[in-house]
Amino acid sequence: MEANKDFNKNFLADTSRNFTLKQCSTLLEPLYKNVDDYEKILGDNVKKISNLQEMLYASHCHAVLIIFQGMDTAGKDSVIKHVLSGVNPQGCQVHSFKHPSQNELDHDFLWRANMFLPERGKIGVFNRSHYEDVLIVRVHPEISQSENLPSKSEKNMDKWKQRFESINNFENHLHKSGTKIIKFFLHLSKDEQHKRFLKRIDQEDKNWKFNKGDIKERGFWDEYQKAYEQCFLHTSTQFAPWFIVPADDKKNTRLIVSNIILYELEKLNLKYPDFNQTKKDELEECRKRLISED
């Protein structure tokens, strides 16, 4: 399974006005023959991603920001763990976004995302992200009351249109500054979430993952689907498109995500730094000195 542009196109978000998430499958035929085949494909992709990450770090020109969104139990943690397992921890930063703190609410909604952007040469991973402010805040408008916005702000205007515009401007700025943005929505079915919730309750080693608040949020399933649809419609851009990845089969999800990340990294045409003749002469002099010590 090679990183393939045509294959990846299958998962690009449709930004037409008639788009709905119901048009997108949550389950595909397995991309692997068996467990051994799955592990080989994923292992090959992970190794290639690791090699490219090393060149990314060495060249120090680009940064990469990978964003994961999805309903509870969609497998965001699992994908991050398995797909980025081979990346040098010194070159990768993972940040999980929770309910905004009062300090975060006292700033503009993009402030906390700015705090954790990857520097050049590194991969940054957002487990949830600044998109929570057009998703959970849209489903639960009472959260925005804590923002204490002035009367002549977005509070009394088309709030969501403003926020989508702010996000696009923010991501366009990052893109122009050398940050590659890769955005994934792990598309889970409601039935599969039901099974995964029960598994977390029934298996003791998974109890820690369960929060009764998750069941409350499940009651807003349709509202979240509509919020995501609006999000994709307004923020899937040429420089930062959304990939909608079927998430009912975790192994398939990891293979698809790894394939897309690999292809997007390859598009950066990463190389190790070139040395001029002065630097090469310096290296040769150091080499001679080291040999003379023998």
C-alpha positions in Angstrom: 0.0 0.0 0.0 1.9 3.0 -1.3 1.1 6.6 -0.4 -1.2 7.5 -3.2 -2.9 10.8 -4.2 -5.8 9.2 -6.0 -6.5 6.9 -3.0 -6.3 9.8 -0.5 -8.8 11.9 -2.6 -11.5 9.4 -1.6 -11.4 10.9 1.9 -11.4 14.6 1.1 -14.4 16.4 2.5 -17.0 17.4 0.0 -17.6 21.1 0.4 -20.8 21.2 -1.8 -23.9 22.8 -0.2 -25.7 19.5 -0.3 -23.0 17.6 1.7 -24.1 15.5 4.7 -22.0 13.1 6.8 -24.5 10.4 6.0 -23.0 10.3 2.5 -19.7 9.2 4.0 -19.1 5.6 4.9 -17.9 4.8 8.4 -16.7 1.3 7.3 -14.7 0.1 4.3 -13.7 -3.3 3.1 -10.4 -4.1 5.0 -7.3 -2.8 3.3 -5.3 -5.7 4.7 -5.6 -9.5 4.2 -5.0 -10.5 7.8 -3.4 -9.2 11.0 0.2 -9.9 9.8 -0.5 -8.1 6.6 -2.0 -5.1 8.5 1.1 -5.0 10.8 3.5 -5.1 7.8 1.7 -2.3 5.9 1.4 -0.1 9.0 5.0 -0.9 10.0 6.3 0.2 6.6 4.3 3.4 6.7 5.5 4.2 10.2 9.1 3.6 9.2 8.8 5.9 6.2 7.1 8.6 8.3 9.9 8.3 10.9 12.5 8.8 8.1 10.7 11.9 6.8 10.4 13.3 10.3 14.1 13.1 10.7 14.6 15.0 7.4 12.0 17.5 8.6 13.9 18.0 11.8 17.3 18.3 10.0 16.1 20.7 7.3 14.4 23.0 9.9 12.3 24.7 7.2 8.8 23.3 7.7 6.6 22.5 10.7 3.7 20.0 10.5 0.4 20.3 12.4 -1.8 17.2 12.4 -5.3 17.7 13.8 -7.6 14.9 14.9 -11.3 15.5 15.6 -14.1 12.9 16.1 -16.9 11.8 18.4 -16.0 10.1 21.6 -14.5 6.6 21.1 -13.6 7.4 17.5 -10.1 6.2 18.1 -8.1 9.5 18.1 -5.7 8.3 20.9 -5.3 4.9 19.3 -4.4 6.4 15.9 -1.8 8.8 17.4 -0.3 6.0 19.4 0.1 3.5 16.5 0.7 5.8 13.5 3.3 8.0 15.2 4.9 5.3 17.3 8.1 5.5 15.3 8.6 9.2 15.4 11.4 10.6 17.6 9.7 12.0 20.7 12.2 15.0 20.5 10.6 16.0 17.2 6.9 15.5 18.0 4.6 17.3 20.4 1.1 16.0 21.3 -1.5 18.3 22.9 -5.0 17.3 24.0 -7.6 20.0 24.2 -10.1 19.8 27.0 -13.0 22.1 28.1 -11.4 25.6 28.1 -10.2 26.9 31.4 -11.3 30.3 32.7 -7.9 31.6 31.7 -8.4 30.4 28.2 -11.9 31.8 28.0 -10.5 35.2 29.0 -8.5 35.2 25.7 -9.7 35.0 22.1 -10.7 31.4 21.1 -7.6 30.8 19.0 -5.2 31.8 21.8 -4.8 28.4 23.3 -4.1 26.8 19.9 -1.4 29.4 19.3 0.3 28.3 22.6 1.0 24.8 21.3 1.9 25.3 17.6 4.9 23.2 16.5 8.1 25.0 15.7 10.0 24.5 12.5 11.4 21.0 12.2 8.8 19.4 14.4 5.4 17.7 14.1 2.6 18.9 16.3 -0.4 16.8 17.0 -3.7 18.2 18.3 -6.0 15.7 19.9 -9.1 17.9 19.4 -8.2 21.5 18.7 -9.4 25.0 18.1 -12.3 23.4 16.2 -13.9 22.6 19.5 -15.0 26.3 19.5 -17.2 25.8 16.5 -18.3 22.3 17.6 -18.9 21.8 21.3 -19.6 25.5 21.8 -22.1 25.4 19.0 -23.9 22.4 20.5 -23.6 23.9 24.0 -24.0 27.7 23.5 -24.0 28.2 27.2 -20.3 27.8 27.2 -19.9 31.0 25.2 -21.5 32.9 28.0 -18.3 32.4 30.0 -16.3 34.2 27.3 -17.9 37.5 28.5 -17.6 39.1 25.0 -18.3 42.8 24.6 -21.7 43.8 23.2 -20.3 44.9 19.8 -18.3 41.8 19.1 -19.2 38.5 17.5 -21.6 38.0 20.3 -24.3 40.0 18.4 -23.2 39.1 14.9 -22.9 35.9 12.8 -20.7 34.3 15.3 -20.0 31.0 13.5 -19.3 32.8 10.2 -16.8 35.0 12.0 -15.1 32.1 13.7 -14.8 30.1 10.5 -13.3 33.1 8.8 -10.9 33.5 11.8 -9.9 29.8 11.6 -9.2 30.0 7.8 -7.1 33.2 8.2 -5.2 31.6 11.1 -4.5 28.4 9.1 -3.7 30.3 5.9 -1.1 32.4 7.9 0.4 29.1 9.2 0.5 27.7 5.7 2.3 30.7 4.3 4.7 30.6 7.2 5.8 27.0 6.4 3.4 24.9 8.5 1.9 21.9 6.7 -1.6 21.3 8.2 -3.3 17.9 7.9 -6.8 17.6 9.4 -8.6 14.4 10.1 -12.1 13.7 11.1 -12.5 10.1 12.3 -16.0 9.2 11.1 -17.6 6.8 13.6 -21.1 5.4 13.4 -23.5 5.7 16.3 -23.8 1.9 16.5 -20.1 1.4 16.8 -19.8 4.1 19.5 -22.5 2.1 21.4 -20.4 -1.0 21.2 -17.2 0.8 22.3 -18.9 2.4 25.3 -20.2 -1.0 26.5 -16.7 -2.4 26.1 -15.3 0.4 28.2 -17.8 -0.4 30.9 -17.5 -4.2 30.7 -13.7 -4.5 30.6 -12.0 -3.5 33.8 -8.8 -2.4 32.0 -10.9 0.0 30.0 -13.0 1.5 32.8 -10.7 4.4 33.2 -11.6 5.6 29.7 -15.3 5.9 30.5 -17.0 9.0 31.8 -20.7 9.2 32.4 -20.7 12.6 30.8 -19.9 10.8 27.5 -23.4 9.3 27.6 -24.9 12.8 28.0 -22.9 14.0 24.9 -24.1 11.0 22.9 -27.6 12.4 23.3 -26.5 15.4 21.1 -25.3 13.1 18.3 -27.4 14.7 15.6 -26.4 18.2 16.7 -22.7 17.3 16.5 -23.1 15.8 13.0 -24.7 19.1 11.8 -22.0 21.1 13.5 -19.3 19.0 11.8 -21.0 19.4 8.4 -20.9 23.1 8.7 -17.3 23.0 9.9 -16.2 21.0 6.8 -18.3 23.2 4.5 -16.6 26.4 5.7 -13.1 25.3 6.7 -12.0 22.6 4.2 -9.6 24.7 2.1 -7.0 24.1 -0.6 -4.2 24.8 1.9 -5.8 22.9 4.8 -8.4 20.4 3.6 -10.3 18.0 5.8 -10.0 14.2 5.4 -13.0 12.2 6.6 -11.7 8.8 7.5 -14.0 5.8 8.2 -13.5 4.9 11.9 -15.5 1.7 12.6 -12.5 -0.5 11.8 -9.6 0.8 13.8 -7.0 -1.0 11.7 -8.3 0.4 8.5 -8.4 3.9 10.1 -4.7 3.7 11.1 -3.7 2.5 7.6 -5.6 5.3 5.9 -4.3 8.0 8.3 -0.7 6.8 8.0 -1.0 6.7 4.2 -2.3 10.3 4.0 0.3 11.6 6.5 3.0 9.8 4.5 1.8 11.3 1.2 1.5 14.8 2.6 5.0 14.7 4.1 6.4 13.4 0.8 4.9 16.5 -1.0 7.2 18.7 1.1 10.2 17.3 -0.8 12.2 17.2 2.3 16.0 16.9 2.1 19.0 16.9 4.4 20.8 20.3 4.5 23.3 21.0 1.7 26.7 22.1 2.8 28.8 24.6 0.8 32.5 23.9 0.0 33.7 25.8 3.1 31.6 23.5 5.3 32.8 20.4 3.5 36.4 21.5 3.9 35.7 21.9 7.6 34.3 18.4 7.9 37.2 17.0 6.0 39.6 18.7 8.4 37.8 17.3 11.4 37.8 13.9 9.9 41.6 14.0 9.5 42.0 15.1 13.1 39.9 12.2 14.3 41.8 9.7 12.2 45.1 11.1 13.5 44.1 10.2 17.0 44.1 6.4 16.1 
